[in-house]
């Protein structure tokens, strides 16, 4: 069906890129924007000077270290399709931000380094996608470098992730023997522009794959084993089935090199033709269909200081149904009141433009001053909450050390901003002690300290806290919960949402406390609504 005859929700492609660090995720993001016509020059992660300032990595610490530490959103169009690309942090220390982002997408591109295969963070993020039945496209990157055998890579992915694979492109040689990528559906060879080490620049139309062996640029020692392996895969792997892909059971495999432009256009073309439009979303009441006329959406991310000059604070909202228009009033379910949505924006990393209207699948930004938090739901009146946006108990706890008592109030406000963003979690002991910061990993806390210094002028130090574990506590009996708090005041804190949290000195203390208080639930995961 032509894009112009479909509903706006069907023409959206809202997807995330997931990978282990250094698999080439941010480079692929840049090239997708380049091929989509959104930018004129891709800024390589490992380039120097101004070229290093990639469009998706815009925080100071991202630019200095060359890693993604915060999810960003970029919107562009291609062939009548609106792409909402969510670039996620690859480092495991920022997995909570990535989990939240995955709640807002309809598909994912899994980037795998051809030299390393499946790595730990890739596996974790894949499992999150599987839990949500998110369709996945597999992009095996860096085939222009020395890597694992293509058959070994496919076997590792298929067996290691229990995922059916189907071929979309195939490498003709790898590393120093790399000669191009065979586009299986269109029977054409994508080749370097002139010499072997060039980026993609030539396309050779072929009668079939066997014709590759007749090309003077491809030596027989390279063509023969490549074509033999291709035949084996085509005989053994399943054919592409669109429904199986949409259900998350079958993943098309695109071999390519983001740095050298191979496979990038094929990935975009696949998403245009076969990628899912806006999908239904689950709530605590019912499923929301994208075709419903009433507007609904949820906040999956909050970012402060995208514009440092204005100390702004923007909530990222995934629209799930209806036709949104700037200035309309929506029901804030948590606050139980109507709010006017003025000056909404579309994102292009840190750049933005006004969003006069938006449709299911789109990501809009809503500037606000603390009204919207991660997990909040906005509707045209129906009292429901979108589910699947959890809080995870931190694995690292640190105490804040700050020497300037005159700026204590300013520090508390800044910490609250960071906590609402999800940079780290903040726990305020009920006995009035200094806040305890929690994070999935230590690098997350380094980012927080760096941003407090860079954006607020508040240099802090972090020291080891007298606690190792944190668990949210709840009970069906309010009186018992009150007794628990009174008996453990030195170990009880409140998070940013005022949810009670037990801070344990170690695992033994936690287990003993759980045994002593069987009527209390100790939660490692807490739903955000």
C-alpha positions in Angstrom: 0.0 0.0 0.0 1.4 3.4 -0.9 2.4 5.5 2.1 0.1 8.4 1.2 -3.0 6.1 1.3 -2.1 4.6 4.7 -3.1 6.0 8.2 -0.4 8.2 9.8 0.2 5.5 12.4 1.0 3.0 9.7 3.7 5.3 8.2 5.6 5.6 11.4 8.8 3.5 12.1 9.7 4.0 15.7 12.8 1.9 16.5 15.8 1.7 18.7 19.3 0.6 18.0 20.7 -1.8 20.6 24.2 -3.2 21.0 27.2 -3.9 23.2 29.6 -0.9 23.6 31.8 -0.3 20.6 29.8 -2.5 18.2 29.3 0.6 16.0 25.8 1.6 17.2 26.4 5.4 17.1 28.2 5.2 13.8 25.2 3.3 12.3 22.9 5.9 13.8 24.8 8.7 12.0 24.8 6.8 8.7 21.0 6.2 8.9 20.5 9.9 9.4 22.9 10.6 6.4 21.1 8.1 4.1 17.7 9.4 5.3 18.7 12.9 4.2 18.6 14.3 7.7 22.3 15.4 7.8 24.9 16.3 5.3 27.9 14.7 6.9 28.1 11.9 9.5 30.2 12.7 12.6 32.2 9.5 13.3 32.6 8.5 16.9 36.4 8.1 16.5 37.0 11.1 14.3 38.8 14.1 15.5 37.9 17.8 16.1 34.5 18.9 15.0 33.8 15.7 13.2 33.7 14.0 16.5 30.6 15.9 17.6 28.1 13.3 16.5 24.5 14.3 16.3 23.2 11.8 18.7 25.9 12.1 21.4 25.5 15.7 22.7 26.4 15.6 26.4 29.8 16.9 27.3 30.9 13.5 28.7 29.7 11.7 25.6 31.8 14.0 23.4 34.9 13.6 25.6 34.7 9.8 25.9 33.1 8.9 22.6 30.3 6.8 24.2 26.6 7.2 24.4 25.4 7.7 28.0 21.9 9.1 27.3 19.1 8.0 25.0 18.4 10.5 22.2 15.7 10.8 19.6 16.0 11.8 15.9 13.2 12.1 13.5 13.5 12.1 9.7 11.6 11.0 6.6 12.3 8.6 3.7 10.0 7.4 0.9 6.9 8.7 2.7 7.8 7.1 6.0 8.5 9.0 9.2 11.3 7.5 11.1 11.7 8.0 14.9 15.1 6.7 15.7 16.0 6.2 19.4 19.7 5.9 20.0 20.3 4.1 23.3 23.4 3.8 25.6 25.3 0.7 24.9 27.2 0.5 28.2 25.6 -1.8 30.8 25.8 0.9 33.5 23.0 2.8 31.6 20.8 -0.2 30.9 17.9 1.3 32.9 17.7 4.2 30.5 17.8 1.7 27.6 15.0 -0.4 29.2 12.8 2.7 29.4 13.5 3.6 25.8 12.6 0.1 24.6 9.2 0.6 26.1 8.6 3.3 23.6 9.6 1.6 20.3 7.9 -0.8 17.9 11.1 -2.4 16.5 14.8 -2.7 17.2 18.0 -3.0 15.2 20.5 -5.3 17.0 24.0 -4.4 16.0 26.7 -7.1 16.4 30.4 -6.7 15.9 31.5 -9.3 13.3 34.7 -9.9 15.2 33.1 -10.4 18.6 29.7 -12.0 18.0 27.1 -11.8 20.8 28.3 -9.9 23.8 26.8 -9.7 27.3 24.9 -6.3 26.9 23.5 -7.4 23.5 22.1 -10.5 25.1 20.5 -8.6 28.0 18.9 -6.1 25.7 17.7 -8.8 23.3 15.9 -10.5 26.2 14.1 -7.2 27.0 13.0 -7.1 23.4 11.9 -10.7 23.6 9.8 -10.1 26.7 7.9 -7.4 24.7 7.8 -9.4 21.4 9.6 -6.5 19.7 10.6 -7.3 16.1 14.3 -7.3 15.6 16.5 -6.7 12.6 20.1 -8.0 13.0 22.9 -5.9 11.5 26.3 -7.6 11.6 28.7 -4.7 11.5 32.4 -4.2 10.6 32.6 -6.9 7.9 35.3 -4.9 6.2 37.5 -5.8 9.1 38.8 -9.2 10.1 36.0 -11.1 11.9 34.4 -14.4 12.7 33.3 -16.8 9.9 29.8 -15.8 8.7 28.4 -19.3 9.3 29.8 -19.2 12.9 28.2 -15.8 13.5 24.8 -17.0 12.3 25.1 -20.2 14.4 26.0 -18.2 17.5 23.1 -15.8 17.1 20.6 -18.5 16.2 21.6 -20.9 19.0 22.7 -18.3 21.6 19.5 -16.3 21.3 17.1 -19.0 20.2 16.1 -16.8 17.3 15.2 -17.9 13.7 17.3 -16.0 11.1 16.8 -15.3 7.4 19.4 -13.7 5.1 18.9 -10.3 3.6 22.5 -9.6 2.4 25.7 -11.7 2.3 29.4 -10.7 2.6 31.7 -11.5 -0.3 34.9 -11.9 1.7 35.7 -10.2 5.0 38.6 -8.1 6.3 41.4 -7.7 3.8 39.5 -10.1 1.4 36.3 -8.0 1.6 35.0 -7.3 -2.0 31.4 -6.3 -1.4 27.9 -7.2 -0.1 25.5 -9.3 -2.1 21.9 -8.0 -2.0 20.0 -11.3 -2.1 16.5 -9.9 -2.9 17.6 -7.6 -5.7 20.4 -9.8 -6.9 23.1 -7.1 -7.0 26.6 -6.7 -5.6 27.3 -3.6 -3.6 31.0 -2.7 -4.1 33.6 -0.1 -2.9 33.6 3.0 -5.0 37.0 2.5 -6.7 39.7 0.7 -4.8 39.1 -2.1 -2.3 39.4 0.1 0.8 36.8 2.7 -0.4 33.4 3.1 1.0 30.3 1.8 -0.9 30.0 3.5 -4.3 29.2 1.0 -7.0 26.3 -1.4 -7.7 26.6 -4.3 -10.1 23.3 -5.9 -11.3 23.6 -9.7 -11.6 21.5 -12.4 -13.1 22.1 -14.5 -10.0 24.6 -14.9 -7.2 26.7 -17.3 -9.3 27.6 -14.4 -11.6 29.8 -12.9 -8.8 32.4 -15.5 -9.7 32.7 -14.0 -13.2 33.5 -10.5 -12.0 37.2 -9.5 -12.5 37.2 -7.6 -9.1 36.4 -10.8 -7.1 39.1 -13.4 -7.1 37.9 -17.0 -7.3 39.6 -17.8 -3.9 37.2 -15.3 -2.4 34.1 -15.9 -4.5 33.9 -19.7 -4.3 33.8 -20.1 -0.5 31.5 -17.1 -0.1 29.0 -18.5 -2.6 29.3 -22.0 -1.2 28.4 -20.7 2.3 25.6 -18.6 0.9 24.0 -21.7 -0.8 24.3 -23.6 2.4 22.5 -20.8 4.4 19.8 -20.4 1.8 19.0 -24.1 1.9 19.1 -24.3 5.7 17.6 -21.0 6.9 13.9 -20.2 6.7 12.5 -17.9 4.1 11.4 -14.4 5.1 7.9 -14.4 6.7 6.5 -11.0 7.5 4.1 -12.2 10.2 6.9 -14.2 12.0 9.1 -11.1 11.9 6.4 -8.9 13.3 5.8 -11.4 16.1 9.5 -11.2 17.1 10.3 -14.8 16.1 12.3 -14.3 12.9 15.1 -11.8 12.3 16.4 -10.7 8.9 20.2 -10.5 8.9 22.0 -7.7 7.1 25.8 -7.9 6.8 27.3 -4.5 6.4 29.8 -1.9 7.5 28.3 1.3 8.9 31.6 3.1 8.6 31.9 2.2 4.9 28.2 2.6 4.1 27.5 -1.0 3.3 24.1 -2.3 4.3 22.8 1.0 5.6 20.5 1.7 2.6 19.3 -1.9 2.7 18.4 -1.6 6.4 16.4 1.6 5.8 14.6 0.1 2.8 13.7 -3.0 4.8 12.2 -0.9 7.5 10.3 1.2 5.0 8.8 -1.9 3.4 8.4 -4.4 6.3 8.9 -2.5 9.5 5.9 -2.2 11.8 3.9 1.0 12.1 2.6 2.1 15.5 1.6 -1.0 17.5 -1.0 -1.4 20.3 0.1 -0.6 23.8 -0.9 -2.3 27.1 -2.3 -0.4 30.1 -3.5 -1.4 33.5 -7.1 -1.3 32.1 -7.0 -2.4 28.5 -4.9 -2.4 25.3 -4.8 0.9 23.4 -5.0 0.7 19.6 -3.2 3.3 17.5 -6.4 3.8 15.5 -8.4 5.0 18.4 -9.4 8.7 18.0 -8.7 9.8 21.6 -5.1 11.0 22.2 -3.0 9.0 24.7 0.7 8.7 25.4 3.3 8.1 28.2 6.5 9.7 29.4 9.5 7.3 29.0 12.3 9.8 29.5 12.9 13.2 31.1 16.0 15.3 30.1 17.1 18.4 31.9 19.4 21.1 30.5 19.3 20.2 26.8 19.4 24.0 26.5 21.7 25.1 29.3 21.0 28.8 28.7 17.3 28.3 29.7 17.7 25.5 32.3 15.0 23.7 30.4 13.4 20.3 31.3 11.8 18.2 28.6 9.6 15.1 28.9 9.8 12.6 26.1 6.3 11.4 25.3 5.5 8.4 23.1 2.1 9.0 21.5 0.0 5.8 21.4 -3.3 6.9 19.8 -5.2 9.8 18.4 -4.2 13.0 16.6 -2.2 15.3 18.8 -2.3 19.1 18.2 -0.2 21.7 19.9 -2.1 23.6 22.6 -4.6 20.9 23.4 -5.5 19.9 27.0 -4.8 16.4 28.2 -5.6 14.6 31.4 -2.6 14.0 33.6 -3.6 10.7 35.2 -1.2 10.8 38.2 -2.0 14.4 39.0 -5.7 13.8 38.2 -6.1 17.1 36.4 -6.1 18.7 33.0 -2.9 20.3 31.6 -2.4 22.4 28.6 0.4 21.1 26.2 2.0 24.2 25.0 5.1 24.5 22.8 5.5 20.7 22.1 8.6 19.9 20.0 10.1 17.2 17.8 13.7 16.2 18.4 16.8 15.9 16.4 19.2 15.0 19.3 19.7 18.4 21.1 18.1 20.3 18.2 14.4 20.7 18.1 11.5 22.2 16.1 7.8 22.9 16.9 5.4 20.0 16.7 2.1 21.4 15.5 0.6 18.0 15.3 1.8 14.4 15.8 0.4 10.9 15.4 0.7 7.4 17.1 4.3 6.3 17.0 5.7 9.8 17.2 7.9 11.0 20.0 7.3 14.6 21.1 8.9 16.7 23.8 6.9 18.6 26.3 8.8 21.4 28.1 7.8 21.5 31.8 9.0 22.5 35.2 8.7 19.2 37.1 5.1 18.4 36.3 5.8 15.3 34.2 7.8 12.3 35.4 8.9 9.1 33.8 5.9 6.7 33.7 3.3 9.4 33.6 0.3 8.9 31.3 -1.6 11.6 29.4 -5.0 10.9 27.9 -8.1 12.8 26.7 -9.9 11.9 29.9 -9.6 8.2 30.5 -8.0 7.1 33.8 -5.5 4.5 32.8 -1.8 3.9 33.0 0.6 2.5 30.4 2.6 -0.4 31.9 6.1 -1.8 31.3 8.2 1.2 32.6 9.9 -0.2 35.7 12.3 1.1 38.3 15.1 -1.3 39.1 16.8 -1.6 42.4 20.3 0.0 42.2 23.4 -2.2 42.4 25.8 0.6 43.5 25.1 2.9 46.5 27.1 6.0 47.3 26.9 8.8 49.9 27.1 12.4 48.6 29.9 14.6 50.1 29.4 18.4 49.5 31.4 21.0 51.3 29.4 24.2 50.5 26.5 24.2 53.0 25.3 27.5 51.5 24.4 25.7 48.3 22.7 22.7 49.9 19.3 23.7 48.7 20.6 24.1 45.2 22.3 20.7 45.3 19.1 19.0 46.5 17.2 20.6 43.6 19.9 19.5 41.1 19.9 15.9 42.5 16.1 15.8 42.2 16.5 16.9 38.5 19.0 14.2 37.9 16.8 11.6 39.6 13.8 12.5 37.6 15.8 12.1 34.5 16.9 8.7 35.6 20.6 9.5 35.6 20.7 8.0 39.1 18.3 7.2 41.9 18.2 9.3 45.0 17.2 8.0 48.4 16.6 10.4 51.3 16.9 8.7 54.7 13.9 9.4 56.9 16.3 10.2 59.8 17.5 13.3 57.9 20.9 12.1 56.9 22.5 13.2 53.6 21.0 11.6 50.4 22.2 8.2 49.2 22.7 7.9 45.4 21.9 4.6 43.7 22.9 3.4 40.2 23.2 0.3 38.1 26.9 0.9 37.6 29.7 3.3 38.7 30.0 5.0 35.3 26.4 6.2 35.8 27.5 8.0 39.0 30.5 9.5 37.1 28.1 10.9 34.6 26.0 12.4 37.4 29.0 14.0 39.1 30.2 15.4 35.8 26.9 16.9 34.9 26.4 18.4 38.4 29.8 20.1 37.9 29.3 21.1 34.2 25.7 22.1 34.3 25.1 23.4 37.8 28.5 24.4 39.1 28.2 21.9 42.0 31.3 19.7 42.3 30.5 16.8 44.6 32.4 13.8 45.9 31.0 10.4 46.4 32.1 8.0 49.2 31.1 4.4 49.9 27.7 4.2 51.6 27.1 2.1 54.7 24.7 0.1 52.6 25.1 -2.4 49.7 21.4 -3.2 48.7 18.2 -1.3 48.3 14.7 -2.7 48.1 11.4 -0.9 47.9 9.0 -2.0 50.7 5.2 -2.4 50.5 2.5 -4.2 52.5 -1.2 -4.8 52.3 -1.4 -3.7 55.9 -0.5 0.0 56.5 -0.1 -0.5 60.2 2.5 -3.2 59.8 4.4 -1.0 57.3 4.3 1.8 59.8 5.7 -0.5 62.5 8.5 -1.6 60.1 9.5 1.9 59.4 9.7 2.9 63.1 11.7 -0.2 63.9 14.2 0.4 61.0 14.4 4.2 60.8 18.2 4.2 60.4 17.8 2.0 57.3 14.7 3.4 55.7 14.6 6.1 53.0 12.3 7.6 50.5 13.0 7.8 46.7 12.0 10.7 44.5 8.4 9.5 44.4 8.3 9.2 48.2 8.2 5.4 47.9 9.6 3.8 51.1 12.9 2.0 50.6 14.9 -0.4 52.8 18.7 0.1 52.7 20.5 -3.1 53.7 24.1 -3.2 54.9 24.6 -6.5 53.0 22.7 -9.5 51.6 22.7 -11.3 54.9 21.0 -8.3 56.6 18.4 -8.1 53.9 17.6 -11.9 54.1 17.3 -11.7 57.8 15.0 -8.7 57.7 12.8 -10.4 55.1 12.5 -13.4 57.5 11.6 -11.2 60.5 9.0 -9.3 58.5 7.0 -11.8 56.4 4.2 -9.3 56.0 6.4 -6.9 54.1 7.2 -7.2 50.4 10.8 -6.3 49.5 10.8 -5.3 45.8 13.7 -5.3 43.4 11.5 -3.9 40.6 8.8 -1.3 41.0 6.3 -0.2 38.3 6.6 3.5 37.7 2.9 4.4 37.6 
